[in-house]
Amino acid sequence: CLEKNVLDIGSGVGTLDFYLAFQGKNILGIEISERAVEVAKRSLKIFNLQNKIKFIRGDFFNLRLNKTYDLVICSEVLEHLKDDQAAIKKIYDLTKKNGLVMITVPSLNAPLIKLGVIKKFDKISGHLRRYALESLLALLEKNQFQVVYTQKTEGMVRNSLYVFKLNLVIKLANKFSFISDLITWCDNLALKLFRESQIIVVAKK
């Protein structure tokens, strides 16, 4: 990734931003959760990255940013917004010419939907909608973005860890690499057999 200036919309606790900062990027993270911003700022001091990352708490729609960015990240955010069309338009305005935007959203084809167990999860999570790849591409192209990469990812196994809050399994996977490898293998198989739970798209202005 050659992009130097990055805007992360919905930056959460900043996990991705810390990774990018160590790769030499300059990042502005915007997050609506006060608690998440507090955690991110504490980590910022621990990693001594105050000169590479800035975290702001606020509503993306209400913030006035007087610059454009080489890369705009909008991961697991669009599904929470009432007006995703307006969000994409604003993202376009914040992206430099020839800059990139990376978007991830939950898939309308998620296998757990067909099993009837994901509706409650979506409601608790504040998901207003899910996306088919075609509808997301249409939304981006309508707003003059040129799609350069798409990926259907996250099988039913990995999706189940979060939907059913299997925190013990997640902790064990983070601690023991063989458990993480086994989950990845099973998830890749499930992805081929039962379709994706998440969509990733990269587009160019």
Backbone bond lengths (Angstrom), bond angles and torsions (degrees), N, CA, C in turn:
res aa  C-N    CA-C-N  psi(-1)  N-CA   C-N-CA  omega(-1)  CA-C   N-CA-C  phi
1 C - - - 1.465 - - 1.531 109.32 -
2 L 1.327 118.42 113.29 1.457 122.56 -177.02 1.519 112.68 -88.29
3 E 1.335 117.10 -9.75 1.449 121.04 -175.60 1.534 110.24 -66.71
4 K 1.333 116.09 132.33 1.464 120.25 -175.29 1.522 113.60 -95.50
5 N 1.334 116.59 -40.72 1.456 120.89 -176.40 1.524 109.95 -105.55
6 V 1.320 115.48 122.32 1.462 121.00 -171.18 1.526 110.08 -123.28
7 L 1.326 115.74 136.71 1.463 122.49 171.86 1.517 107.53 -113.12
8 D 1.327 116.14 122.85 1.465 121.30 179.51 1.521 108.71 -111.29
9 I 1.326 115.73 107.67 1.468 122.04 -179.47 1.520 108.71 -89.34
10 G 1.326 116.51 117.95 1.456 120.74 -174.53 1.516 109.62 80.88
11 S 1.316 116.07 53.78 1.464 122.34 -170.76 1.522 114.41 -75.08
12 G 1.341 117.44 -11.28 1.464 119.78 177.95 1.517 111.57 59.53
13 V 1.329 116.73 -134.36 1.466 120.85 179.47 1.526 111.59 -88.35
14 G 1.323 117.17 5.37 1.454 121.52 170.63 1.509 116.58 88.03
15 T 1.315 118.33 14.50 1.467 121.30 -175.75 1.525 112.46 -53.66
16 L 1.322 116.81 -50.47 1.466 120.70 -179.87 1.522 111.28 -66.19
17 D 1.319 116.47 -36.22 1.457 120.84 -177.38 1.531 112.05 -66.09
18 F 1.323 116.73 -37.62 1.468 119.70 178.26 1.537 109.98 -65.34
19 Y 1.308 115.59 -40.07 1.466 119.24 177.27 1.524 110.35 -60.51
20 L 1.334 116.68 -47.22 1.464 120.98 -177.78 1.530 111.36 -65.99
21 A 1.328 116.61 -36.38 1.467 120.19 179.32 1.519 111.01 -63.51
22 F 1.330 116.34 -38.85 1.465 119.79 177.77 1.529 111.51 -68.99
23 Q 1.351 116.31 -16.40 1.466 121.02 175.52 1.531 111.29 -91.65
24 G 1.334 116.25 5.80 1.455 120.65 175.49 1.517 116.00 94.71
25 K 1.333 118.00 9.15 1.457 121.10 -178.86 1.530 110.73 -86.61
26 N 1.332 114.98 156.59 1.463 122.13 172.52 1.520 107.84 -106.90
27 I 1.319 117.37 126.41 1.468 120.55 -169.52 1.520 112.10 -126.87
28 L 1.328 114.98 138.28 1.457 122.18 166.40 1.516 106.96 -112.06
29 G 1.327 117.09 119.86 1.458 122.12 178.59 1.517 110.97 -105.39
30 I 1.312 116.45 128.34 1.467 122.13 178.21 1.521 108.24 -113.74
31 E 1.321 116.07 128.24 1.466 120.63 -176.48 1.521 109.64 -145.48
32 I 1.333 116.16 136.10 1.470 120.40 -176.72 1.526 112.48 -83.62
33 S 1.335 117.05 -20.92 1.469 121.16 -178.52 1.524 110.84 -82.86
34 E 1.319 116.10 119.18 1.467 120.80 179.75 1.524 111.20 -63.00
35 R 1.319 116.12 -40.96 1.466 120.34 -179.40 1.530 111.07 -62.74
36 A 1.331 116.64 -43.93 1.465 120.44 -179.80 1.523 111.04 -62.69
37 V 1.323 117.30 -40.25 1.462 121.32 179.22 1.529 110.37 -65.37
38 E 1.332 117.16 -39.42 1.461 120.37 178.34 1.523 110.89 -61.81
39 V 1.338 116.15 -43.76 1.467 120.39 178.25 1.523 110.27 -63.10
40 A 1.327 116.70 -43.79 1.466 121.30 -179.19 1.521 111.29 -61.92
41 K 1.329 117.07 -41.67 1.465 120.76 -179.02 1.527 111.48 -68.57
42 R 1.330 117.40 -34.16 1.468 119.82 176.02 1.526 110.02 -65.25
43 S 1.325 115.80 -43.34 1.465 120.26 178.43 1.522 110.94 -64.55
44 L 1.330 115.65 -34.67 1.459 121.34 179.84 1.529 110.78 -57.83
45 K 1.330 116.24 -42.10 1.466 121.15 179.02 1.523 111.25 -69.71
46 I 1.330 115.76 -39.33 1.465 119.76 -179.75 1.524 110.78 -62.18
47 F 1.337 116.12 -43.62 1.465 120.50 -178.74 1.535 112.71 -83.99
48 N 1.331 116.15 -6.23 1.472 121.75 179.65 1.535 111.39 55.84
49 L 1.332 114.46 50.63 1.474 119.86 -177.37 1.527 111.91 -116.40
50 Q 1.330 116.47 25.73 1.468 120.11 -177.96 1.524 112.88 -60.54
51 N 1.334 117.16 -24.60 1.465 120.02 179.85 1.529 112.79 -85.81
52 K 1.344 117.03 -4.77 1.464 121.25 -178.19 1.535 113.34 -113.61
53 I 1.321 116.80 -26.63 1.471 120.53 -175.02 1.523 110.18 -131.48
54 K 1.327 115.62 141.87 1.458 121.88 170.97 1.522 108.09 -129.82
55 F 1.330 116.90 129.65 1.460 121.65 178.00 1.518 109.61 -107.78
56 I 1.325 115.56 133.03 1.462 122.18 178.77 1.522 108.92 -123.97
57 R 1.330 116.09 133.71 1.461 119.41 172.73 1.521 108.60 -92.46
58 G 1.320 116.26 127.27 1.449 119.40 178.74 1.512 112.53 170.31
59 D 1.319 114.74 169.22 1.456 122.67 176.64 1.528 108.58 -83.07
60 F 1.288 116.40 124.36 1.462 123.05 -177.93 1.528 111.69 -51.57
61 F 1.332 117.48 -40.51 1.455 121.47 -176.21 1.534 111.98 -69.14
62 N 1.331 117.13 -28.17 1.458 120.59 -174.73 1.525 113.91 -93.92
63 L 1.319 117.43 -9.68 1.459 120.70 -178.06 1.534 110.70 -83.94
64 R 1.329 115.43 136.71 1.461 120.63 176.45 1.526 108.10 -104.63
65 L 1.312 115.86 112.43 1.451 121.71 -179.49 1.526 108.46 -109.88
66 N 1.319 116.38 122.40 1.465 121.09 -172.42 1.525 112.94 -95.15
67 K 1.309 116.99 35.82 1.463 120.78 176.73 1.519 109.41 -154.43
68 T 1.310 116.34 168.84 1.462 121.76 175.54 1.524 108.86 -115.21
69 Y 1.334 116.00 165.67 1.467 120.94 -170.64 1.520 111.36 -128.25
70 D 1.336 114.04 149.87 1.465 120.39 177.92 1.524 111.17 -69.27
71 L 1.325 115.30 -35.00 1.469 121.16 -178.94 1.513 109.11 -139.40
72 V 1.332 116.64 128.39 1.463 122.06 174.60 1.518 107.66 -115.68
73 I 1.331 115.43 125.13 1.462 122.14 179.11 1.519 109.07 -105.86
74 C 1.317 115.92 131.14 1.465 121.55 177.28 1.525 106.77 -135.95
75 S 1.324 115.87 83.75 1.461 121.12 -172.14 1.527 111.84 -104.95
76 E 1.324 115.81 119.26 1.463 123.27 178.85 1.531 111.24 58.63
77 V 1.323 115.48 44.59 1.467 121.62 -178.35 1.529 111.94 -121.27
78 L 1.335 117.57 -45.83 1.467 121.33 -173.16 1.517 113.30 -53.58
79 E 1.332 116.15 -36.85 1.465 120.23 -177.37 1.526 113.19 -67.00
80 H 1.345 116.84 -13.45 1.467 121.69 179.65 1.531 112.52 -93.72
81 L 1.325 117.16 -12.41 1.457 121.64 -171.52 1.525 111.84 -96.29
82 K 1.324 115.95 135.85 1.463 119.98 179.46 1.522 111.19 -64.08
83 D 1.314 116.93 -40.33 1.471 120.97 -176.34 1.532 109.39 -116.16
84 D 1.304 116.40 84.36 1.465 119.50 -179.45 1.533 111.53 -69.96
85 Q 1.328 116.57 -26.83 1.465 120.97 176.50 1.534 110.21 -62.13
86 A 1.330 117.10 -46.08 1.465 121.43 179.17 1.525 110.81 -65.45
87 A 1.333 116.31 -34.82 1.463 120.60 179.10 1.524 110.96 -64.38
88 I 1.325 117.27 -45.40 1.461 121.14 -179.96 1.527 110.33 -64.67
89 K 1.320 116.49 -37.98 1.474 120.33 178.49 1.527 110.30 -62.47
90 K 1.343 116.81 -43.00 1.464 119.98 -179.68 1.527 110.33 -68.70
91 I 1.324 116.68 -38.59 1.466 120.53 177.04 1.529 110.18 -60.51
92 Y 1.331 116.38 -39.72 1.468 120.48 178.03 1.529 110.29 -59.89
93 D 1.325 116.34 -43.47 1.465 120.85 -178.95 1.527 111.90 -66.63
94 L 1.337 117.28 -25.73 1.460 121.64 -177.89 1.526 112.84 -91.68
95 T 1.319 116.55 -4.00 1.464 121.39 -178.62 1.535 110.34 -97.82
96 K 1.329 116.18 132.53 1.457 120.30 177.58 1.531 110.65 -63.70
97 K 1.310 116.40 158.30 1.451 120.78 172.78 1.528 108.73 -59.57
98 N 1.309 116.18 130.34 1.471 124.04 -175.08 1.537 112.78 69.97
99 G 1.346 116.58 7.88 1.453 120.55 175.90 1.515 111.19 -77.01
100 L 1.316 115.62 169.33 1.462 121.62 -177.00 1.518 112.04 -114.61
101 V 1.318 115.34 152.72 1.456 122.40 170.26 1.526 107.79 -126.65
102 M 1.318 116.25 135.10 1.461 121.24 176.04 1.526 108.39 -116.79
103 I 1.317 115.24 124.99 1.468 121.41 -177.08 1.517 109.57 -125.50
104 T 1.336 116.22 135.11 1.460 120.50 170.69 1.529 108.29 -125.45
105 V 1.327 115.41 141.29 1.464 121.87 -179.20 1.531 109.57 -144.69
106 P 1.330 117.34 158.23 1.465 119.73 174.00 1.521 110.85 -72.13
107 S 1.326 115.65 143.34 1.463 120.88 -174.60 1.526 112.44 -87.70
108 L 1.309 114.00 142.81 1.464 121.54 174.45 1.522 111.55 -69.77
109 N 1.327 116.65 -16.11 1.466 121.70 -178.59 1.525 113.58 -94.88
110 A 1.326 117.97 7.55 1.463 121.06 -176.79 1.528 110.55 -52.43
111 P 1.340 118.01 128.14 1.466 121.52 -178.07 1.529 113.17 -57.06
112 L 1.334 117.04 -32.71 1.465 119.44 -178.20 1.524 112.32 -67.44
113 I 1.347 116.60 -20.45 1.469 119.73 174.49 1.523 109.73 -64.68
114 K 1.328 114.96 -44.20 1.461 120.08 -177.88 1.520 111.55 -67.64
115 L 1.321 115.72 -25.44 1.471 119.88 177.44 1.526 111.65 -83.91
116 G 1.341 116.45 -5.91 1.456 121.26 175.50 1.515 114.94 74.96
117 V 1.329 117.70 24.80 1.475 119.29 -174.90 1.525 113.13 -116.21
118 I 1.328 117.60 3.07 1.465 118.73 -173.16 1.530 112.97 -105.09
119 K 1.318 117.65 -10.02 1.461 120.89 -177.28 1.529 111.57 -61.23
120 K 1.315 116.39 -43.03 1.467 120.81 179.98 1.523 110.43 -66.01
121 F 1.327 116.09 -41.32 1.471 121.11 178.48 1.518 110.43 -59.74
122 D 1.336 117.26 -45.15 1.455 121.03 -180.00 1.528 111.45 -62.32
123 K 1.312 116.19 -39.19 1.462 120.10 -179.11 1.520 110.42 -66.72
124 I 1.323 116.75 -46.24 1.467 121.32 179.48 1.525 110.75 -63.35
125 S 1.331 115.90 -37.29 1.463 121.35 -177.05 1.529 112.91 -79.21
126 G 1.332 116.75 -8.86 1.460 119.71 -179.74 1.520 114.11 79.32
127 H 1.338 116.26 23.99 1.468 119.94 177.95 1.534 109.50 -77.60
128 L 1.305 116.42 122.77 1.462 121.29 177.88 1.518 112.14 -89.64
129 R 1.344 115.61 -20.37 1.457 120.53 -178.56 1.525 109.50 -163.81
130 R 1.330 115.10 165.84 1.456 122.62 167.37 1.524 107.62 -121.83
131 Y 1.323 116.35 167.55 1.461 119.72 -173.59 1.520 111.78 -124.42
132 A 1.324 114.43 141.43 1.460 120.23 161.84 1.523 106.38 -87.04
133 L 1.312 117.19 153.00 1.463 119.96 -179.41 1.524 110.72 -56.58
134 E 1.328 116.42 -40.63 1.467 120.90 -177.08 1.539 111.42 -62.75
135 S 1.319 117.27 -40.28 1.467 119.76 -178.65 1.520 111.52 -70.55
136 L 1.333 116.84 -35.11 1.460 119.91 177.87 1.533 110.60 -68.84
137 L 1.323 116.83 -41.42 1.463 120.31 177.64 1.523 111.00 -62.56
138 A 1.317 116.20 -40.86 1.464 120.65 179.77 1.530 110.72 -63.56
139 L 1.330 116.25 -38.95 1.467 121.22 179.33 1.526 110.72 -63.72
140 L 1.319 116.79 -42.68 1.464 121.18 -179.94 1.525 111.51 -69.86
141 E 1.308 116.62 -45.06 1.468 120.18 -177.95 1.526 111.72 -67.61
142 K 1.326 116.30 -31.85 1.467 120.61 176.12 1.522 110.42 -61.95
143 N 1.330 116.03 -29.45 1.459 121.27 -179.26 1.527 112.32 -102.29
144 Q 1.336 115.81 26.51 1.465 124.50 168.61 1.531 115.06 74.31
145 F 1.321 117.93 11.52 1.459 120.35 173.69 1.529 109.54 -80.62
146 Q 1.318 115.15 147.76 1.459 121.76 174.55 1.529 108.63 -107.29
147 V 1.310 116.95 113.65 1.464 121.35 -177.16 1.526 109.61 -71.76
148 V 1.342 116.16 128.76 1.468 120.43 -177.72 1.528 112.62 -116.67
149 Y 1.335 117.44 -13.78 1.468 119.31 -177.93 1.520 109.23 -158.50
150 T 1.326 116.15 138.17 1.466 121.06 173.89 1.522 109.18 -137.22
151 Q 1.311 116.05 149.44 1.458 120.87 175.79 1.527 109.69 -149.72
152 K 1.317 114.61 132.50 1.459 120.83 171.20 1.525 106.69 -97.56
153 T 1.328 116.53 121.95 1.456 119.79 -170.17 1.529 111.36 -138.43
154 E 1.293 115.69 178.70 1.468 125.95 180.00 1.532 112.46 60.04
155 G 1.322 114.44 101.84 1.448 120.31 178.43 1.524 112.22 -79.99
156 M 1.308 115.47 -175.48 1.457 121.43 -175.27 1.529 112.41 -65.99
157 V 1.344 117.17 -31.05 1.466 120.33 -177.52 1.520 110.55 -65.35
158 R 1.321 116.91 -54.01 1.469 120.26 -178.45 1.521 111.18 -66.47
159 N 1.323 117.70 -38.30 1.453 121.59 178.02 1.528 111.40 -60.87
160 S 1.336 116.27 -37.49 1.467 121.10 -179.53 1.519 112.29 -64.59
161 L 1.326 117.10 -32.16 1.470 120.76 179.98 1.520 111.18 -58.14
162 Y 1.333 116.19 -36.84 1.459 120.63 -176.68 1.533 112.04 -91.56
163 V 1.319 116.37 -37.33 1.459 119.40 179.85 1.528 110.97 -64.92
164 F 1.338 116.22 -40.78 1.454 120.68 -178.77 1.529 112.95 -96.63
165 K 1.358 115.73 6.35 1.471 122.39 176.18 1.525 111.80 52.68
166 L 1.321 115.38 52.64 1.471 121.32 178.46 1.529 109.01 -84.65
167 N 1.352 114.90 66.95 1.459 121.22 -171.95 1.526 112.85 -63.68
168 L 1.334 116.79 -33.99 1.468 119.66 180.00 1.525 110.73 -63.25
169 V 1.330 115.95 -42.91 1.464 120.39 179.20 1.531 109.87 -63.98
170 I 1.341 116.58 -40.94 1.467 120.73 179.13 1.525 110.57 -62.38
171 K 1.338 116.51 -43.03 1.468 120.56 179.36 1.524 111.45 -63.98
172 L 1.336 115.95 -41.56 1.457 119.83 178.92 1.522 111.30 -65.46
173 A 1.338 115.69 -38.07 1.471 120.04 178.70 1.519 111.12 -65.26
174 N 1.334 116.24 -36.75 1.463 120.11 178.17 1.526 112.15 -70.59
175 K 1.329 115.40 -25.96 1.466 120.40 -177.07 1.517 112.85 -90.00
176 F 1.332 116.23 -38.33 1.468 120.83 -175.49 1.529 110.10 -116.86
177 S 1.316 115.95 118.22 1.464 120.05 -175.33 1.524 112.49 -64.96
178 F 1.344 117.92 -31.73 1.463 118.82 -178.44 1.528 111.02 -67.50
179 I 1.339 117.09 -31.44 1.464 120.05 176.59 1.528 109.65 -70.60
180 S 1.321 116.09 -42.84 1.464 120.53 177.28 1.524 111.15 -60.78
181 D 1.338 116.35 -41.84 1.472 120.50 179.34 1.525 111.40 -64.76
182 L 1.332 116.05 -39.08 1.468 120.22 179.57 1.530 110.46 -65.82
183 I 1.327 116.52 -43.13 1.464 120.84 178.47 1.527 110.09 -61.44
184 T 1.338 115.80 -43.58 1.474 120.22 179.65 1.520 111.23 -61.61
185 W 1.334 117.30 -43.41 1.463 120.93 179.96 1.529 110.71 -62.99
186 C 1.318 116.36 -46.65 1.474 120.84 179.76 1.524 111.17 -64.27
187 D 1.329 115.47 -38.66 1.460 119.83 -178.60 1.526 111.32 -68.15
188 N 1.316 116.93 -40.67 1.467 120.44 177.93 1.533 111.34 -62.75
189 L 1.326 116.12 -37.87 1.457 120.56 176.86 1.526 110.48 -65.99
190 A 1.349 115.48 -44.96 1.471 120.20 179.53 1.526 111.05 -62.91
191 L 1.337 116.17 -35.42 1.464 120.81 179.11 1.523 110.70 -62.01
192 K 1.325 116.29 -41.21 1.470 120.43 179.67 1.532 111.80 -70.40
193 L 1.325 115.66 -34.90 1.463 119.91 -174.68 1.532 113.34 -84.85
194 F 1.344 116.53 -37.53 1.473 119.78 -168.34 1.524 115.28 -123.39
195 R 1.348 118.37 6.13 1.464 123.62 177.85 1.532 111.83 81.84
196 E 1.340 113.16 177.86 1.455 121.02 -168.03 1.522 113.59 -92.98
197 S 1.344 114.90 160.95 1.463 120.86 173.29 1.520 111.78 -110.40
198 Q 1.334 116.38 -11.16 1.463 120.88 -177.14 1.523 110.38 -141.98
199 I 1.331 115.08 150.80 1.460 122.07 178.58 1.523 109.45 -123.25
200 I 1.320 116.30 135.96 1.465 122.66 175.27 1.526 108.61 -119.20
201 V 1.329 115.65 132.39 1.464 120.62 177.89 1.525 109.04 -134.62
202 V 1.319 116.03 135.65 1.467 122.20 171.60 1.529 107.19 -116.87
203 A 1.336 116.08 130.82 1.457 120.84 -178.62 1.525 109.83 -132.58
204 K 1.315 115.15 155.32 1.471 122.29 -177.55 1.529 109.82 -114.43
205 K 1.321 115.46 140.98 1.472 119.82 177.45 1.528 109.55 -80.78
